[in-house]
Amino acid sequence: MATASLLPAPRLWTPKRLLATKSALGWDHGRAIATRAADLGVEVVELPSDRLALAFPDDPRQAYAQAKQTLALTVAPPSKRKLQPIAPSADWRVDLAEGCPAHCSYCYLAGSLKGPPITRVYANLPEILDELPRHLGQGQVTSRSRTRAHEGTTYEASCYTDPLALEHLTGGLAALIGYMGAWGADAHLRFTTKFAAVEPLLALPHSGRTRMRASINPPEFARFEGGTSPVAQRLDALQRMALAGYPVGLTVAPIIAADGWQDVYGRLIADAATALNDVPGLDLTVELITHRFTPGSKAVLDSWYPGSSLEMDPGARATKRTKFGSLKHVYDADTMRELRAFFESRIAARLPSARTLYWT
């Protein structure tokens, strides 16, 4: 049973304007999103066509600021609805939106999304849901894993967005959770979040088929995660979801090997243990992701956050080539071994029931 939180209510993101394309307003889900936004005082601009009018200043910082205050309501085309494998998290990624309202100076979307970082939400939710059954039993990532086959076909909802950050505007995550709960298939939904407004999800008929993971970092690194919920609120939200019967997880990401990292991450794991270890029947996973960046993402992030103190020095990193041939800068082998040994031993000691899914 879920309990009331003793922490302040999470702050909800409110964009300054919503740009609604003509086709998006032809969907019930799209009209509901526009109504929610208007009820929150957001300026709703109904566009005469499906072309987004994105006139931003030439200055990268000003363009970034205006884009981050803009929500676009669009229709996901077939190319966006086509499910793609998303290793090592899940068999398939399912996108309810693209973009995120947070201001993380390590943002992994910086090198993969084109143009100003507006957030797009999709109105054609029924068409998105229709894709899920077509991929049931077809996964090659987790459903074929010896240690994770019991999850069935897995669907990841937070590859290109943070769905909980937008839930008060869209209701899409609740719809997806309800769909998975009623479907009854050998399948699970997964999403990870840096936000804490879980109240609308607690009483949903989820049937244990959705795993919420809280993406956490020590409070000492909060300066790198602007616009997100405090870590204490995220852990509180995770506890409440676990008490409501959801499988849950911790995504420690990105792990930052800055001075004193052992102490701050040690406290973080202890805080997680305090929040979760007394939950009856706890089903807990852990995902460990070290900080890395590409030349392209570094260039974008440097333009967005020119004063950031986050270390992104290619000369201080090892270089790794991805399966697609691109380069990324990662910690050197000795640092990676030290980090991994620390996290594996500390998690085993403080969160003994947790299953670590992967380290990267």
C-alpha positions as CSV (number, residue, x, y, z in Angstrom):
1,M,0.0,0.0,0.0
2,A,1.3,3.5,-0.9
3,T,1.9,6.0,1.9
4,A,1.8,9.8,1.8
5,S,5.1,11.5,1.4
6,L,6.5,13.7,4.2
7,L,8.5,15.7,1.7
8,P,7.2,18.8,-0.1
9,A,5.2,18.2,-3.2
10,P,7.4,17.9,-6.3
11,R,7.5,21.0,-8.6
12,L,6.0,20.5,-12.0
13,W,7.5,21.8,-15.2
14,T,5.3,24.4,-16.9
15,P,6.3,25.5,-20.4
16,K,5.6,29.1,-21.5
17,R,3.9,28.0,-24.7
18,L,2.6,24.9,-26.4
19,L,2.7,24.8,-30.2
20,A,0.0,22.4,-31.4
21,T,0.0,21.2,-35.0
22,K,-3.2,20.9,-36.9
23,S,-3.0,17.1,-37.1
24,A,-2.2,16.7,-33.4
25,L,-5.5,18.4,-32.5
26,G,-7.3,15.8,-34.6
27,W,-6.5,13.2,-31.9
28,D,-8.4,12.9,-28.6
29,H,-5.1,12.5,-26.8
30,G,-3.8,15.6,-28.4
31,R,-6.8,17.7,-27.5
32,A,-6.5,16.4,-23.9
33,I,-2.9,17.6,-23.7
34,A,-3.8,21.0,-25.1
35,T,-6.6,21.3,-22.5
36,R,-4.2,20.3,-19.6
37,A,-1.7,22.8,-20.7
38,A,-4.3,25.6,-21.0
39,D,-5.6,24.8,-17.5
40,L,-2.0,25.3,-16.2
41,G,-1.8,28.7,-17.8
42,V,0.3,27.7,-20.7
43,E,-0.2,29.7,-23.9
44,V,-1.6,27.3,-26.5
45,V,-0.8,28.2,-30.1
46,E,-2.9,26.3,-32.6
47,L,-0.8,26.1,-35.8
48,P,-2.6,26.3,-39.2
49,S,-0.6,23.3,-40.5
50,D,1.7,20.5,-39.4
51,R,4.8,22.7,-39.8
52,L,6.3,23.8,-36.5
53,A,7.2,27.5,-36.4
54,L,10.5,27.5,-34.6
55,A,11.9,31.0,-34.8
56,F,14.7,31.2,-32.2
57,P,17.5,33.7,-31.8
58,D,20.9,33.1,-33.4
59,D,22.6,33.2,-30.0
60,P,22.9,29.6,-28.8
61,R,22.2,30.4,-25.2
62,Q,19.1,32.5,-25.9
63,A,17.9,29.9,-28.4
64,Y,18.4,27.2,-25.8
65,A,16.5,29.1,-23.2
66,Q,13.5,29.7,-25.4
67,A,13.5,26.2,-26.7
68,K,13.5,24.8,-23.2
69,Q,10.3,26.8,-22.5
70,T,8.5,25.4,-25.5
71,L,6.4,22.3,-25.8
72,A,5.4,21.0,-29.2
73,L,2.3,18.8,-29.7
74,T,2.8,16.8,-32.9
75,V,1.9,13.5,-34.5
76,A,4.6,10.8,-34.4
77,P,5.3,9.7,-38.1
78,P,5.8,6.0,-38.9
79,S,9.6,6.5,-38.6
80,K,9.2,7.6,-35.0
81,R,6.7,4.9,-34.1
82,K,8.9,2.1,-35.5
83,L,10.4,0.3,-32.4
84,Q,14.2,0.0,-32.2
85,P,16.3,-2.2,-30.0
86,I,17.7,-0.3,-27.0
87,A,20.6,-2.3,-25.4
88,P,21.4,-2.9,-22.7
89,S,18.2,-1.6,-21.1
90,A,15.4,-3.3,-23.1
91,D,14.3,-5.2,-26.2
92,W,12.5,-2.2,-27.7
93,R,12.2,1.5,-27.2
94,V,8.8,3.1,-27.3
95,D,8.6,6.9,-27.5
96,L,5.8,8.9,-26.1
97,A,7.8,12.1,-26.5
98,E,11.2,13.4,-27.6
99,G,13.2,15.9,-25.5
100,C,13.3,16.7,-21.8
101,P,12.6,19.9,-19.8
102,A,15.6,19.3,-17.4
103,H,18.9,21.1,-17.7
104,C,21.5,18.5,-17.2
105,S,25.0,19.6,-18.2
106,Y,25.9,16.0,-19.3
107,C,22.7,15.5,-21.3
108,Y,22.9,12.4,-23.4
109,L,20.3,13.8,-25.8
110,A,22.6,16.6,-26.8
111,G,24.4,14.7,-29.5
112,S,21.5,12.8,-30.9
113,L,18.6,15.2,-31.2
114,K,18.7,17.8,-34.0
115,G,17.9,21.5,-33.7
116,P,16.9,23.6,-30.7
117,P,16.1,21.4,-27.6
118,I,12.3,21.8,-27.6
119,T,10.3,18.9,-26.1
120,R,7.9,17.2,-28.5
121,V,4.9,15.1,-27.2
122,Y,3.0,12.9,-29.5
123,A,-0.8,13.1,-29.9
124,N,-1.3,9.8,-31.8
125,L,-1.0,7.6,-28.7
126,P,-3.3,4.8,-30.1
127,E,-1.0,4.3,-33.1
128,I,2.0,4.2,-30.7
129,L,0.3,1.5,-28.6
130,D,-0.6,-0.5,-31.7
131,E,3.2,-1.1,-32.3
132,L,3.7,-3.0,-29.1
133,P,2.0,-6.3,-29.9
134,R,3.7,-6.5,-33.2
135,H,7.0,-6.8,-31.4
136,L,6.0,-9.2,-28.7
137,G,8.4,-12.2,-28.5
138,Q,10.7,-10.6,-31.1
139,G,13.3,-9.0,-28.8
140,Q,16.9,-9.9,-28.9
141,V,18.3,-7.8,-26.0
142,T,16.7,-8.7,-22.6
143,S,14.1,-11.4,-23.4
144,R,17.0,-13.6,-24.7
145,S,19.2,-12.9,-21.7
146,R,19.8,-15.8,-19.4
147,T,19.3,-13.6,-16.3
148,R,16.4,-11.5,-17.6
149,A,14.3,-13.8,-19.7
150,H,11.7,-13.8,-16.9
151,E,10.8,-10.2,-17.9
152,G,9.5,-11.3,-21.2
153,T,9.6,-8.7,-24.0
154,T,10.7,-5.4,-22.5
155,Y,9.8,-2.0,-23.7
156,E,11.8,1.1,-22.6
157,A,9.8,4.4,-22.4
158,S,12.6,6.8,-21.5
159,C,15.2,6.6,-24.2
160,Y,14.6,10.1,-25.7
161,T,12.6,11.7,-22.9
162,D,11.7,11.6,-19.2
163,P,8.1,10.6,-19.4
164,L,7.3,11.4,-15.7
165,A,8.5,15.0,-16.2
166,L,5.7,15.4,-18.7
167,E,3.0,13.3,-17.2
168,H,1.0,16.1,-15.6
169,L,0.7,17.6,-19.1
170,T,0.2,14.4,-21.2
171,G,-1.2,11.5,-19.1
172,G,0.6,9.3,-21.6
173,L,2.7,7.3,-19.1
174,A,-0.4,6.4,-17.1
175,A,-2.1,5.2,-20.3
176,L,0.9,3.1,-21.2
177,I,1.1,1.6,-17.7
178,G,-2.6,0.8,-17.8
179,Y,-2.2,-0.8,-21.2
180,M,0.6,-3.0,-20.1
181,G,-1.3,-4.0,-17.0
182,A,-4.4,-5.0,-18.9
183,W,-2.6,-6.6,-21.8
184,G,-1.6,-9.7,-19.9
185,A,1.2,-10.6,-22.3
186,D,4.7,-11.8,-21.3
187,A,6.0,-8.3,-21.4
188,H,7.2,-5.5,-19.2
189,L,7.4,-1.7,-19.5
190,R,10.4,0.2,-18.1
191,F,11.0,3.9,-17.5
192,T,13.6,5.9,-15.7
193,T,13.2,9.4,-14.3
194,K,14.9,12.3,-12.5
195,F,11.5,13.5,-11.3
196,A,9.2,12.6,-8.4
197,A,5.6,13.4,-9.2
198,V,4.3,9.8,-9.0
199,E,1.0,10.4,-7.3
200,P,-1.1,9.8,-10.5
201,L,0.6,6.4,-11.0
202,L,0.2,4.9,-7.5
203,A,-3.3,3.5,-7.8
204,L,-3.1,2.4,-11.5
205,P,-3.8,-1.3,-12.3
206,H,-0.2,-2.0,-13.3
207,S,-0.2,-5.8,-12.6
208,G,3.5,-5.6,-11.7
209,R,4.3,-5.1,-15.4
210,T,6.0,-1.7,-15.2
211,R,9.3,-1.0,-13.5
212,M,10.1,2.5,-12.5
213,R,13.7,3.4,-12.0
214,A,14.9,6.5,-10.3
215,S,18.0,8.1,-11.9
216,I,20.1,9.2,-9.0
217,N,23.4,11.0,-8.3
218,P,24.8,12.4,-5.1
219,P,23.3,15.8,-4.0
220,E,26.8,17.2,-4.3
221,F,26.5,16.8,-8.1
222,A,23.0,18.4,-8.2
223,R,24.5,21.4,-10.0
224,F,24.8,19.2,-13.0
225,E,21.1,18.3,-13.0
226,G,19.2,21.6,-13.2
227,G,15.4,21.6,-13.2
228,T,15.1,18.1,-11.8
229,S,13.6,16.9,-8.5
230,P,16.0,16.7,-5.5
231,V,17.5,13.2,-5.0
232,A,15.7,12.8,-1.7
233,Q,12.3,13.3,-3.5
234,R,13.3,10.8,-6.2
235,L,14.1,8.1,-3.6
236,D,10.9,8.9,-1.7
237,A,8.9,8.6,-5.0
238,L,10.7,5.2,-5.7
239,Q,9.7,4.0,-2.2
240,R,6.1,5.0,-2.7
241,M,6.0,3.2,-6.1
242,A,7.5,0.1,-4.5
243,L,4.9,0.2,-1.7
244,A,2.3,0.4,-4.4
245,G,3.5,-2.9,-5.8
246,Y,5.6,-1.8,-8.7
247,P,9.0,-3.4,-9.4
248,V,11.5,-0.6,-9.0
249,G,15.1,0.2,-9.8
250,L,18.1,2.5,-9.3
251,T,19.8,4.0,-12.3
252,V,23.1,5.5,-11.0
253,A,23.9,7.7,-13.9
254,P,26.1,9.2,-14.9
255,I,28.7,8.0,-12.4
256,I,31.2,10.9,-12.1
257,A,34.7,10.2,-10.9
258,A,35.3,13.6,-9.4
259,D,37.4,14.2,-6.3
260,G,35.8,12.5,-3.3
261,W,33.5,10.3,-5.4
262,Q,33.8,7.3,-3.0
263,D,32.4,9.3,-0.1
264,V,29.5,10.9,-1.9
265,Y,28.4,7.7,-3.7
266,G,28.8,5.8,-0.5
267,R,26.3,8.1,1.1
268,L,24.0,7.9,-1.9
269,I,23.8,4.1,-1.7
270,A,23.2,4.3,2.0
271,D,20.3,6.8,1.4
272,A,18.8,4.4,-1.1
273,A,19.1,1.5,1.3
274,T,17.3,3.6,4.0
275,A,14.5,4.3,1.6
276,L,14.0,0.8,0.2
277,N,15.3,-2.0,2.5
278,D,12.2,-2.1,4.6
279,V,9.7,-2.4,1.7
280,P,7.9,-5.7,1.8
281,G,8.6,-7.9,-1.2
282,L,11.0,-5.5,-2.7
283,D,11.8,-6.2,-6.4
284,L,14.9,-4.0,-7.0
285,T,17.3,-3.7,-9.9
286,V,20.4,-1.5,-10.3
287,E,21.9,-0.1,-13.5
288,L,25.3,1.5,-13.4
289,I,26.3,3.9,-16.2
290,T,29.6,5.9,-16.1
291,H,29.9,9.4,-17.5
292,R,31.0,9.5,-21.2
293,F,30.6,12.0,-24.0
294,T,31.2,12.3,-27.8
295,P,32.9,15.1,-29.6
296,G,29.4,16.2,-31.0
297,S,27.7,16.2,-27.6
298,K,30.6,18.1,-26.0
299,A,30.3,20.8,-28.6
300,V,26.6,21.2,-28.0
301,L,26.8,21.0,-24.2
302,D,29.6,23.6,-24.2
303,S,27.3,26.0,-26.1
304,W,24.4,25.3,-23.8
305,Y,26.3,25.4,-20.5
306,P,29.5,27.4,-21.1
307,G,30.2,27.8,-17.3
308,S,29.7,24.2,-16.3
309,S,32.4,22.7,-14.1
310,L,31.7,19.2,-15.3
311,E,34.9,17.6,-16.5
312,M,34.7,16.9,-20.2
313,D,38.4,16.9,-21.2
314,P,39.1,14.5,-24.1
315,G,42.7,14.5,-23.1
316,A,41.9,13.1,-19.7
317,R,39.8,10.2,-21.1
318,A,40.2,7.0,-23.0
319,T,38.7,6.9,-26.5
320,K,36.3,4.1,-27.5
321,R,34.7,3.4,-30.8
322,T,31.1,2.5,-30.9
323,K,29.6,-0.3,-33.0
324,F,28.4,2.4,-35.4
325,G,32.0,3.7,-35.8
326,S,31.6,6.9,-33.9
327,L,34.0,8.0,-31.0
328,K,33.2,8.5,-27.4
329,H,35.4,9.6,-24.5
330,V,35.2,7.3,-21.4
331,Y,37.2,6.9,-18.2
332,D,40.4,4.9,-18.5
333,A,40.6,1.2,-17.7
334,D,42.1,1.7,-14.2
335,T,39.4,4.2,-13.2
336,M,36.6,2.0,-14.6
337,R,37.9,-1.0,-12.6
338,E,38.1,1.1,-9.4
339,L,34.6,2.4,-9.9
340,R,33.1,-0.9,-10.7
341,A,34.7,-2.7,-7.7
342,F,33.4,0.0,-5.4
343,F,29.8,0.0,-6.6
344,E,29.6,-3.8,-6.7
345,S,30.9,-4.2,-3.2
346,R,28.9,-1.3,-1.7
347,I,25.6,-2.4,-3.3
348,A,26.1,-6.0,-2.2
349,A,26.6,-4.8,1.4
350,R,23.8,-2.1,1.6
351,L,21.2,-3.4,-1.0
352,P,21.6,-7.2,-0.7
353,S,18.4,-8.0,-2.6
354,A,19.2,-5.9,-5.6
355,R,20.1,-7.4,-9.0
356,T,22.6,-5.4,-10.9
357,L,21.6,-5.6,-14.6
358,Y,24.6,-4.1,-16.2
359,W,27.7,-1.9,-15.9
360,T,28.7,0.4,-18.7
